[in-house]
């Protein structure tokens, strides 16, 4: 088990990684909305491709990996794996991770000018991380079961 001070440092780093990951999860679909409005092959489209790639690779992927790693470390070190709220939280985190992977695929579609999804699709998808985040926060703070 982690000692109290070390656990707090791990928890703080976990929250920082979550904030960075969520920022990307909330921003990338918005970039896709704007990218849909750009003409294929235009300078604007090329700029969006760079922004999307850098956001995903430099911020979102590392933040997701750190979030998962530190989260698992806290669950194991505090022996929380039997807690039902942790199971619910992990389900939502898995869904968030699947959404992350879907956005990675959509980014590649834009990169190779293969996107077939309309702007409205990405406007709706922009809400998914918020809904999942609300569930995660409720399970962690309220611990309803």
Secondary structure, 3 states (H helix, E strand, C coil): CCCHHHHHHHHHHHHHHHHHHHHHHHHHHHHHHHHHHCCCCCHHHHHHHHHHHHHHHHHHHHHHHHHHHHHHHHHHHCCCCCCHHHHHHHHHHHHHHHHHHHHHHHHHHHHCCCCCCCHHHHHHHCCHHHHHHHHHHHHHHCCCC
